Amino acid sequence: MENLVANLSGQVRTETLNDREFLVTPATLIVTGVLKGSRGALYYPSEEIAKNVSDWDGVPVLLDHPDTGGTARTPDVINRQGIGTVFNAVVEDGKLKAEIWFDVSNTKAIAFNVYRTIKVGQPVELSTGLRLKETLAPANSVFNGKKYTHTVSNFKPDHVAILSEATGACSLQDGCGILINKQSSGVKTMNEAEKKTAIDTIITNSCCHEEEDREVLNQASDDRLQKMLTVLNEQKDQTMVANKAMSDFEDSDGTKYVFNRETNTWNSTKKENKADKTKTEENGKKEEENVANNESQKPLTEEEWLASAPTGVQEDLEFARNERARQKQDLVTRLVANVKDVQEQARISTNFMKMTLNQLQDLAITIPEEKKPTPSYMGAATPATRQVTNSAEADFAPFGTPDEYLGDE
């Protein structure tokens, strides 16, 4: 048996398990208190949170809730959405805490934005999918100033969903989430006009958001939207630097390099100094009176130019290359998603990767919009005075999910 050492101090660390690399982060899954649900406000007592804590160890972690609307415990769901596992669950001060082990390879492939956010130590929203029992509470029940209609008990965990954009019913502000202790304070609250402007900017400038994502973005917290705007601005600045570097560069010896996009090569020109000119004249070599200041040199390959460029320029170009490759890979994955044959999918993917980013973006526009089934996590328990029935689609009542994940009776 391999021992997994817990670390709930609020730091991200790297671990290896079964020869695979993991990013390990602390997370708060459930807190004592009243949370809003589609069937009313629900009270989560501390004594119920403390029961069967070990049941959370080994629970799969997905990007969002299962797209099938049911359990996460199937190979298909984990293959499409699985990015990690819950380990080392404990209860502290009425809070269910644990470590989430993110499989680096899977997280990069399925949820790159989540990987990048965690890598820089920023908090992320999460939501828990679990079976539970709801019991009708006495009229006008209140906990910590919040009214509630039902008390929940008998938790049976199924999965933890990482919400890349939406806000959970138990949000970061409520005390749930990944790296919750790292959350910044003093986040500026947006008014309606500012939020609309922010979302317009994200849809217009982001590679990964379209107009149909507006409803999801409207549900995102102000903190989340501001982080997305910050990332967009950083990418814009870095792209400008990279584009400038790809246009021209002059080294300390006075050699100027210009990139030829048609031939994909660097052309260099070197200024002629007086010593070279004098030596030429002494050797009896005659020159035209209108000798050009620059003498053309043999074009450098891209690799040769990169090797001679300053470190800062190399880093800018490396960023531009990686970002272009990531965007191309995302687009190719979408384009071949419906090709069932694995070998044929690989062949088509290879051909697509040879295309330019602009060509792939044009092709991606033609992809029909995917109509996903609306997930339902209706509870399947039998409260003492309130019967929950007609739950044929799914038998999960979520904790920490947005209201649209919950079906009405």
Residue pairs with C-beta under 8 A, 6 or more apart in sequence:
2 17
4 17
4 87
4 88
4 99
4 101
6 87
6 88
6 90
6 99
7 13
7 24
7 26
7 99
8 26
8 88
8 90
8 92
8 97
8 99
9 26
10 26
10 179
10 181
10 182
11 26
11 121
12 23
12 24
12 25
12 118
12 119
12 121
12 179
13 23
13 24
14 21
14 22
14 23
14 24
15 21
15 22
15 24
15 101
16 22
17 101
20 103
20 104
20 105
21 103
21 104
21 105
22 84
22 101
22 102
22 103
22 104
23 101
23 102
23 104
23 107
23 115
23 118
23 119
24 99
24 100
24 101
24 102
25 99
25 100
25 102
25 118
25 178
25 179
26 97
26 98
26 99
26 178
26 179
26 180
26 181
27 86
27 97
27 98
27 99
27 100
27 126
27 160
27 177
27 178
27 179
27 180
28 95
28 96
28 97
28 175
28 176
28 177
28 180
29 56
29 86
29 89
29 96
29 97
29 98
29 126
29 128
29 160
29 176
29 399
29 400
30 44
30 49
30 95
30 96
30 128
30 155
30 170
30 176
30 399
30 400
31 44
31 49
31 94
31 95
31 96
31 170
31 174
31 175
31 176
32 44
32 45
32 46
32 49
32 94
32 95
33 43
33 44
33 143
33 144
33 146
33 174
34 41
34 42
34 43
34 44
34 143
34 144
34 146
34 147
34 148
35 41
35 42
35 44
35 169
35 170
35 174
35 399
35 400
36 42
36 169
36 403
37 169
37 397
37 403
37 406
38 403
38 406
38 407
38 408
39 134
39 149
39 150
39 406
39 408
39 409
40 148
40 149
40 150
41 146
41 147
41 148
41 149
41 150
42 134
42 148
42 149
42 150
42 151
42 152
43 137
43 141
43 143
43 148
43 150
43 151
43 152
44 152
44 399
45 151
45 152
45 153
46 94
48 152
48 153
48 154
48 155
49 91
49 94
49 95
49 96
49 155
50 91
51 154
51 155
52 155
53 89
53 90
53 91
53 96
54 89
55 155
55 156
55 157
56 86
56 89
56 96
56 98
56 157
57 86
57 87
57 88
57 89
57 98
58 85
58 86
58 87
59 85
59 86
59 157
59 158
59 159
59 160
60 72
60 73
60 78
60 82
60 84
60 85
60 86
60 159
60 160
61 82
61 83
61 84
61 85
61 86
61 100
61 101
61 102
61 159
61 160
61 161
61 162
62 72
62 77
62 78
62 81
62 82
62 83
62 159
62 160
62 161
62 162
63 81
63 83
63 110
63 111
63 114
63 161
63 162
63 164
64 81
64 161
64 162
64 163
64 164
64 166
65 72
65 127
65 129
65 159
65 161
65 375
65 377
65 398
65 401
65 405
66 72
66 77
66 81
66 129
66 159
66 375
67 77
67 80
67 81
67 372
67 373
67 375
68 74
68 76
68 77
68 373
68 375
69 373
69 374
69 375
69 376
69 377
69 393
69 394
70 393
70 394
70 395
70 396
71 77
71 158
71 159
71 394
71 396
72 78
72 81
72 82
72 129
72 158
72 159
73 158
73 159
80 110
81 110
82 103
82 106
82 110
83 102
83 103
83 106
83 107
83 110
83 111
83 114
83 162
84 100
84 101
84 102
84 103
84 106
84 107
85 100
85 101
85 103
86 98
86 99
86 100
86 101
86 160
87 98
87 99
87 100
87 101
88 98
88 99
89 96
89 97
89 98
90 96
90 97
90 98
91 97
95 175
100 160
100 178
102 114
102 115
102 118
104 115
107 114
107 115
107 118
108 115
111 162
111 164
112 326
112 330
113 164
113 208
114 124
114 162
114 164
117 124
117 227
118 124
118 178
118 179
121 179
121 182
122 179
122 182
122 227
123 172
123 177
123 178
123 179
123 180
123 182
123 183
124 162
124 163
124 164
124 177
124 178
124 179
125 162
125 163
125 166
125 167
125 168
125 171
125 172
125 176
125 177
125 178
125 221
125 224
126 160
126 161
126 162
126 163
126 168
126 176
126 177
126 178
126 400
127 160
127 161
127 163
127 168
127 169
127 170
127 398
127 399
127 400
127 401
127 402
127 405
128 157
128 159
128 160
128 161
128 398
128 399
128 400
129 157
129 158
129 159
129 160
129 161
129 377
129 396
129 398
129 399
129 401
130 155
130 156
130 157
130 158
130 396
130 397
130 398
130 399
131 154
131 155
131 156
131 158
131 379
131 380
131 381
131 395
131 396
131 397
132 152
132 153
132 154
132 155
132 156
132 379
132 381
132 397
132 399
133 152
133 153
133 154
133 379
133 381
133 382
133 383
134 150
134 151
134 152
134 379
134 381
134 383
134 386
134 388
134 397
135 150
135 151
135 152
135 153
135 383
135 384
135 385
135 386
136 149
136 150
136 383
136 384
136 385
136 386
137 148
137 149
137 150
137 151
140 147
141 147
141 148
141 149
141 151
142 148
150 383
150 386
152 397
154 381
155 399
158 396
161 401
162 178
163 402
165 213
165 216
165 217
165 219
165 220
165 224
166 216
166 219
166 220
166 402
167 219
167 220
167 221
167 224
167 402
168 176
168 177
168 400
168 401
168 402
169 398
169 399
169 400
169 401
169 402
169 403
170 176
170 399
170 400
171 177
171 221
171 400
172 180
172 183
172 221
172 223
173 221
176 400
177 183
183 223
184 223
187 222
187 223
187 226
188 222
188 226
189 222
190 198
190 222
190 225
190 226
195 218
195 222
195 225
198 225
198 226
198 228
198 229
199 214
199 217
199 218
199 225
201 229
201 232
202 209
202 217
202 225
202 228
202 229
202 232
203 209
203 210
203 211
203 213
203 214
203 217
205 232
205 236
206 228
206 232
207 327
207 330
208 330
209 217
212 369
217 225
219 402
220 228
235 323
238 316
238 319
238 320
238 323
239 320
239 323
241 316
242 316
242 317
242 319
242 320
243 320
245 309
245 313
245 316
245 317
246 259
246 317
246 320
247 258
247 259
248 256
248 257
248 258
248 259
249 256
249 257
249 309
249 313
250 256
250 257
251 257
251 308
251 309
251 310
253 270
254 270
254 271
255 268
255 269
255 270
255 271
255 297
256 268
256 269
256 270
256 271
256 294
257 266
257 267
257 268
257 300
257 305
258 266
258 267
258 268
258 269
259 265
259 266
259 267
259 305
260 266
260 267
260 299
263 299
264 302
265 299
265 300
265 301
265 302
266 299
266 300
266 301
266 302
266 304
266 305
267 296
267 297
267 299
267 300
268 297
268 299
268 300
268 305
269 294
269 295
269 296
269 297
270 294
270 295
270 297
271 293
271 294
272 291
272 293
272 294
272 295
277 291
280 287
281 287
300 308
306 314
306 317
309 317
324 357
327 357
328 352
328 353
328 355
328 357
328 360
329 353
331 352
331 357
331 360
331 361
331 363
331 364
332 349
332 352
332 353
332 360
333 349
334 364
334 367
335 348
335 352
335 360
335 363
335 364
335 367
336 345
336 348
336 349
336 352
339 345
339 348
352 360
352 363
355 363
374 404
375 394
375 405
376 391
376 393
376 394
376 405
376 406
376 407
377 394
377 396
377 397
377 398
377 401
377 405
377 406
377 407
378 388
378 390
378 391
378 393
378 394
378 395
378 396
378 397
378 406
378 407
378 409
379 388
379 391
379 395
379 396
379 397
380 388
380 391
380 395
380 396
380 397
381 388
381 397
382 388
388 409
389 409
390 409
393 407
397 406
398 405
398 406
